[in-house]
Amino acid sequence: MNSIKANVIIMLLLCSLSAFAQHVNFYVSPSGSNRGDGSKGNPWKSLAYAVDQAGKNKNHVSLQLENGIYYLERPLELNNQYSNMKIMAANGANPIIRGGVKISNWKGPDKDSIWTAKVPPGVTGRHLYINGERAVRARTVDADGWLRIAHRPKNCGSVSCRDDANTPNGFKVPKDFPSLSNVEDVEMINVMRWKMYRGKLQKIENGIAYVDPEYWNLAKIGPFAILNNKQDEAVSWLENAMEFLDEEGEWYLDKRKRKIYYKPRKGEVMKNSETVISNVDRLIDADGVENISFEGITFEYANWSQPSTSKGYVSIQSGAILTDPDYQSIEDAFEGLVDIPGNVHFKNSRNVVFKSNIFRHLGGTALNFDTNNKNVNIFGNVFQDISGSAITIGNLQDHHIVSDKVSREIIIDNNRIQDVGQEYYDVCAIKCSFVKDAVIINNTIDGSSAGGISLGWGWGRYDVDNFDFWKDGSDKAYNHPTVAGGVIVAHNKITNVTKRLGDTGAIYNLGASPGTRWYANYIENVAHPEEPFCSDYSHGIYIDNGSRGIEIKDNVVIGSSHEPYLANGSHDYNVRGAAYYFKKEAGDYPAWIKEKAGAKSEINTIRSREEIEELLSEALPVGRKFHIVEKGVAVGKKITAIGGVANCKASYATDGKTETYWRGEGKEGELILDLGKVADVYYVNAAFGYFDPETRREVYFKNEYDFEYFFSVDGENWKTFGEGRKESTLAINQQYMPEFKPAKARFVKLKVYSSGENPLGVLRFKVVDQQPVYGGREFGPQ
């Protein structure tokens, strides 16, 4: 969308929101009554009730929230019925939407200065706050003496880490380690490279601690997984046991007894303190709303409970978490990645504004716009003390979603973000994965366990220019670009990041992002990470694998623990203008860059993309171009099928596009590919599943298929290619590459059998006519 059209849409949204005051006003107050009529003199009490009543009104509605706390026992669910609505603080009010439960009736102290209190039934929150300050779950200082007993394969690649027969999920416990009363409550924390894992213990027997099997199966998916660290570096600390409660500011919740224990900090008087434990995972859960805004509201004390389950928290980077232990390789597992969910969560929504709100003391990501959102403005908000990220935009599976379904025209403007990654150290403050035409401008980010702003995803796996369809060896197959691009990152002030984990940057990118500009950002103190066993190098500007089409100009970096600028596998595909990078002390740089950076009180009205673009200097000319291979050895060649369905052509299985596939009838079928000439076939690869036209996504099936490959010179005499008929176990990589010895073939046949209820379908059928050289080919301007 061009900037003029985007500006028109934003202005219509602003006019619509400003017009709310001319329509129907309803009032809500914690001291009101749901028997009232919602007038200022007789306000409603329950926020959920008020929203429901407002949703029945056909006019534009403004819900005015009076001063006080609005407790939620379940998420406030919004759908298209609740469109054309403004939820805002009444004049002079400070309304608070709270997802936590207040704890009172403290008793104590005991001989160890520990106080106790009862918690309501069903409350199992992960976070405790005393007078608005986050307490520490009782933990060990470190894990000295713990030793992983699992076998580590010599070649710990994507599949070999799943050496299930030789990798018991056990850890040797030091002799002086205390006996634990509630072993199943205890979490083991693993910090390694740029990642952080959290998993529950299952039991301790004969000096061996065993973790939950489901968590273990996720945590050992390689590469760079739990088996990669040395045996004595496998555990960082343990958390959440009564026996660990020995420091001031620590707490423990005994779920069986519904009893909470806390050791006060100096000066804290429990009977006079406000104590809150997190409870509700989502404060707002919105799907399909339009023309809605939130203004002047505080969102606080929400939970995120998944890390307390058997899945734990297994993040491959920046809060992208594994949730399905049935995957066998990291390439497969990419199809099952999800982001940390938002405590305020939106999807499939249009024309949404968050203005002048406060997000604080939250246990997941504070504000998340998931898939298919359009025309969103996040302006002038404050984010403080967040377990995960402050803001995430996009969905990790939206890499090739059709353009009208991608999250786009998102503006993140003039926000103040402080202390993110409080619980999940690998996250960044602002994350945009597959997003089109976003703007991130004049934000102040101060304090992050890992990065500041992270863009893109996939390390180039989803791109056509870096890992092309016909010879990539990366087990992906795309012949057209991802949806990402057109992102402006300008005039942000980013300080005190990478405090705990490294191998990231103040501004970081993965994958192609054509038309993206990083302009005049001020970055200071990209710290040397604190945590042992992590990758300690950090950078101000970091364009990582697959980064393409980015203009980087007039940025300042002062005080970077490692090189202020790093281009890793992406240097020749981006354009750099003036740069002011200083590893230690500052040198000379234009004063205006720092003066214009960060949130500004004088910026007090929502801006359109067109207005923002007028503030930027003229874009640099992109002089270098890169070559895109559009057709592989199988693309466009003759392919026939037995057992096909109309509108799902056999050739669709070889086109390398996500939105097409071959679909079979019944329980078995076959595809025969004619390469047109005899070639050296090094390997073949198939993915089973279908394309969902409603969600515009591929749906992969890992199991319930058998398959077999054959090759032939003449199309009549066939030989088995590989190991014969096999049962499927992988989602995207049913691959044969027999000892790198090619087969002479003109024809390649795939026979597939559905052994369960899943429909017969092939999303991709790859045939590679040369030895794979993943990571070894030369790329650059052609």
PEWORA-V426838 format. One line per field, one symbol per residue. burial: # if it has 9 or more other ideal C-beta (glycine too) atoms within 8 Angstrom, else .. A space follows every 10 residues. Layout:
burial = ???
This chain:
burial = ..#..##.## #.##.##.## ..#.#####. .#...#.##. .####.#### #.###....# ######.#.# .#..##.##. .######### ..#.###### #.#..#.#.. ..#####.#. ..#.###### ...######. ..#.###### ..#..#.#.# ###...#.## ###......# .##.###### ########## ##.#...### ########## ###.#####. #..####### ##.##...## ####...### ####...#.# ..#.###### ########## ########## #######... ######.### ##..#.#### #######.## #######.## #####.#### ########## ########## ########## ########## #...###### ########## ########## ########## ########## ########.# ########## ##.######. .######### ########## ########## ####.##### ####.##.#. #.######## ########## ########## ##.####.## .####.#.## ##......#. ..##..###. ..#..##### ###..#.... .....#..#. .####.#.#. #.##...#.# ########.# ####...### #####...#. ########## ##...###.# ########## ##.......# ##...#.#.# ######.#.. .######### ####...#.# #########. .##....... ..
